């Protein structure tokens, strides 16, 4: 028998992909399945971005690139962050990644080992906890509660810091809950972290352009006192409907850039060349498609929340950002996994149980409204008929 390392047994997964696989299998068998489970925009990548990649291929951009990304793209990222957040970012601190996960992976690898604690949001993106466990560090959940709009409070985070805390992961707007942290709480967190200068922070801001109701994103990049320990995660996947392109970026403290570039060299070498030119076109080009996509998500949000609240046993908050609704389903008398499976198998609606996102996700279901209004209405109607049984 092959002798695998024990750390592999500590790796988790993304249950959303398992739900997607089951939904696809049911479709192939002839079932009509409405997918409200997958966390990706249902829009095409804007045409000028696609054309930029095609042009790069035709121009001969077929070789290796620097491990941290081509300079024109890193400069485009710096310009974009300046436009959106009013901050100056040195392109040499920007590292281009094949998606968002490598930034999580490398950050946790840098700060996680047995005897250390890493804090992460729960319910939250499942790879946070998976990677923490993989390194042997102790995962410490930051409970995101319905009562607080699924957003952390500074007091809550600061109270959980111990002498062995090495890294804190935050995510706003949040996946799976759609919670958005108010600016006042971000400021309190930054002020409180002054007492913990040896604790690093990874801010996952991949949904930073997806906010509703006049909310504005408060990036941690705005605080100079955090720059020497802040790792920012962002990218193109959600904003530009580019999930399959596998393109993300991160901003690192200067002291960590050498280490993260070395990790890039040892893992993926570099991000593929034509995709990086597509990334430049996305950031520097017209943003009309982004605005239209966000308008569509906003419309769908205003449709799905009242519909979910009309279901017996459901209670749903209005999400502040991203494209997820996260209703409380305890009133149905079913567990999250039980209801997830019933909705898929009996109603033909794919969703993801809250427990896929952490121990505090029981009693909730994630609905992705990256689907048409017509399909959302039909899906909720089917769920209503299921619950009526």
BELFEN-V691206 format. One record per residue. N is the residue number from 0. PSI is psi in whole degrees, 0 to 359 (none if undefined). NEAR is the number of other ideal C-beta (glycine too) atoms within 12 Angstrom. Layout:
n=<N,N>
psi=<PSI,PSI>
near=<NEAR,NEAR>
//
This chain:
n=<0,1,2,3,4,5,6,7,8,9,10,11,12,13,14,15,16,17,18,19,20,21,22,23,24,25,26,27,28,29,30,31,32,33,34,35,36,37,38,39,40,41,42,43,44,45,46,47,48,49,50,51,52,53,54,55,56,57,58,59,60,61,62,63,64,65,66,67,68,69,70,71,72,73,74,75,76,77,78,79,80,81,82,83,84,85,86,87,88,89,90,91,92,93,94,95,96,97,98,99,100,101,102,103,104,105,106,107,108,109,110,111,112,113,114,115,116,117,118,119,120,121,122,123,124,125,126,127,128,129,130,131,132,133,134,135,136,137,138,139,140,141,142,143,144,145,146,147,148,149,150,151,152,153,154,155,156,157,158,159,160,161,162,163,164,165,166,167,168,169,170,171,172,173,174,175,176,177,178,179,180,181,182,183,184,185,186,187,188,189,190,191,192,193,194,195,196,197,198,199,200,201,202,203,204,205,206,207,208,209,210,211,212,213,214,215,216,217,218,219,220,221,222,223,224,225,226,227,228,229,230,231,232,233,234,235,236,237,238,239,240,241,242,243,244,245,246,247,248,249,250,251,252,253,254,255,256,257,258,259,260,261,262,263,264,265,266,267,268,269,270,271,272,273,274,275,276,277,278,279,280,281,282,283,284,285,286,287,288,289,290,291,292,293,294,295,296,297,298,299,300,301,302,303,304,305,306,307,308,309,310,311,312,313,314,315,316,317,318,319,320,321,322,323,324,325,326,327,328,329,330,331,332,333,334,335,336,337,338,339,340,341,342,343,344,345,346,347,348,349,350,351,352,353,354,355,356,357,358,359,360,361,362,363,364,365,366,367,368,369,370,371,372,373,374,375,376,377,378,379,380,381,382,383,384,385,386,387,388>
psi=<139,143,91,156,147,335,336,329,347,356,132,201,184,108,336,324,328,319,318,317,318,319,318,321,320,322,316,333,358,359,147,107,130,121,107,30,323,138,63,146,146,22,159,151,133,143,322,335,316,316,325,322,318,317,319,319,315,332,359,21,76,1,187,155,170,149,329,1,157,145,317,326,318,325,323,321,315,318,317,317,327,318,317,324,355,32,152,127,128,121,337,348,0,133,123,135,158,70,186,330,322,326,315,312,309,321,314,323,324,328,357,130,163,138,352,158,140,128,146,155,142,116,142,177,122,339,337,300,320,312,323,312,323,322,347,356,163,121,130,107,139,106,123,118,152,321,333,23,23,33,140,159,150,317,318,312,311,326,343,356,134,173,342,4,124,332,141,129,128,156,113,131,156,141,120,359,338,10,143,128,129,153,321,322,324,315,319,321,313,316,318,329,347,334,356,66,346,10,125,163,129,119,111,106,34,337,21,339,7,81,155,164,32,6,149,142,133,97,142,343,341,352,103,328,349,348,329,1,13,131,118,133,129,182,195,343,308,311,321,15,52,37,320,351,339,72,121,171,161,154,131,154,144,323,342,349,314,319,318,325,322,322,321,314,320,344,291,3,298,168,144,143,306,328,325,324,327,323,322,314,323,312,320,346,188,146,13,318,323,315,321,320,317,324,321,317,321,318,316,322,316,346,312,324,309,324,316,321,341,348,140,130,358,147,119,126,155,116,144,341,185,207,46,140,144,70,148,124,17,332,347,345,4,153,165,315,321,315,321,312,321,318,322,309,322,329,350,33,119,126,182,128,142,332,344,346,11,171,335,7,355,139,6,157,137,126,123,123,35,62,169,156,319,314,324,315,316,318,313,325,317,319,320,318,322,313,330,339,none>
near=<3,5,6,10,11,12,19,14,12,22,21,26,20,27,33,34,21,24,35,26,21,28,33,19,17,25,18,11,13,9,21,17,33,35,35,45,38,35,40,32,34,26,28,19,34,30,20,25,36,26,19,36,32,19,19,28,20,13,14,11,26,13,16,17,28,24,28,38,44,33,19,26,42,36,26,32,43,31,21,36,33,22,18,27,27,15,26,17,35,23,28,22,34,43,46,50,47,34,32,40,31,37,42,41,34,39,45,40,33,32,36,38,21,18,16,28,30,44,43,47,46,38,43,46,44,39,38,44,38,32,36,44,28,28,31,23,33,25,35,34,30,42,29,41,26,27,14,26,27,45,38,40,27,28,17,28,36,26,19,29,29,19,11,22,33,33,40,46,46,46,48,44,45,48,48,46,48,45,42,40,44,25,22,15,27,33,20,22,40,33,19,26,31,18,14,27,14,20,33,36,45,48,46,40,45,42,41,36,37,41,32,31,18,10,27,23,35,33,37,41,39,28,26,15,19,34,28,21,32,40,45,47,45,43,43,43,34,41,43,45,32,37,26,20,36,23,48,41,46,47,46,41,30,20,16,31,28,19,23,40,30,18,27,31,18,16,20,27,21,28,37,29,30,30,40,44,38,40,46,36,34,39,40,22,25,16,22,14,26,31,18,18,29,30,17,26,40,28,20,38,36,21,29,42,31,19,29,43,22,20,34,21,24,34,24,33,30,29,42,34,42,45,45,52,48,50,45,30,39,20,19,29,13,25,20,34,25,23,38,40,28,28,43,37,23,21,32,29,42,44,52,44,37,41,28,39,43,40,24,29,40,25,31,46,49,50,50,40,45,38,35,21,23,14,28,36,24,24,39,38,22,31,40,24,19,29,26,14,12>
//
